[in-house]
Amino acid sequence: MRKLFIILLISITMVVNFSIPQEKPSTKEKEEIKTKKIFYHPAGRRDPFRDLLTGQVLEEKPRKPGKEGLSVEEIILVGITKVRGKYIAVVNGPDGFPYFIKKGDRFYDGYVLSIDENKIILRKKLPRPIGGKIYKDIIKKLELD
């Protein structure tokens, strides 16, 4: 008897819920939802946009023009040549201009650690130490066709 009552109660609830028409928002309400701007008011709480490790807002330093303003991640290796016993690499930046780099040249967030006959090793300074390391070595190999 109890099972029959529970099944009957559930079926009546389902019929009532599905028979009531649901109101859909009008196009005007949809536009208001899309254009509504959200503002953050901390009201004494921790700011979620601050760096937790340092407690300071991370700000980027301004970039210099030329190869000193390139990020290590943006560099595309085009070629490597040997001049007077030292290797010089030809790289492209995001602007499409070629740059000639040699060992020790500095970039926005790193420098050239070494250049071989088919690869360059770049050392990138990390904004936050990961696992005690403050640098990350990035290897860019020459694509030979």
C-alpha positions, 0 to 999 in steps of 0.5 A: 500500500505504501509503495503504491502511494509513493508511486502515485505521488511521484506520477502526479508530481511529474504530470503537474510539472510537465503540464505547466508551460515554462516561460521563455525569456523574450528577445529583449530580455536575452539582449539585456542578459548579453549586454549586462556588465558584471563588476567585482566589489571585494567588500573586505574579501580577498581579491581573486585577481591578485597573485597568491604567491606574492600577494602583489598584482602582476604587471608586465614591464614595457617591451623594448622595440626590436629583438629585446622586446621579443618573448622567448615563446614567440621566436620561430627558428628559421636558420643557423649559420657559422661565422668565424667559428661561432654560430648565428641563428636567424629567427622570426618574431611575431611581426614577421621580421628576421633577427640575427641572434648569437649566444648571450643575446637578451630578450624580453623574458630570457636569453640565448643559452647556446646555439648548435648546428641544428638547434638553439637553447633559450633560457626563459625566466619564469614569473613565479618559481615552479618547483624551486626553479626560476628558469625554464630551458626551451629548445627550438630545433631547425625544421629540415625538409 
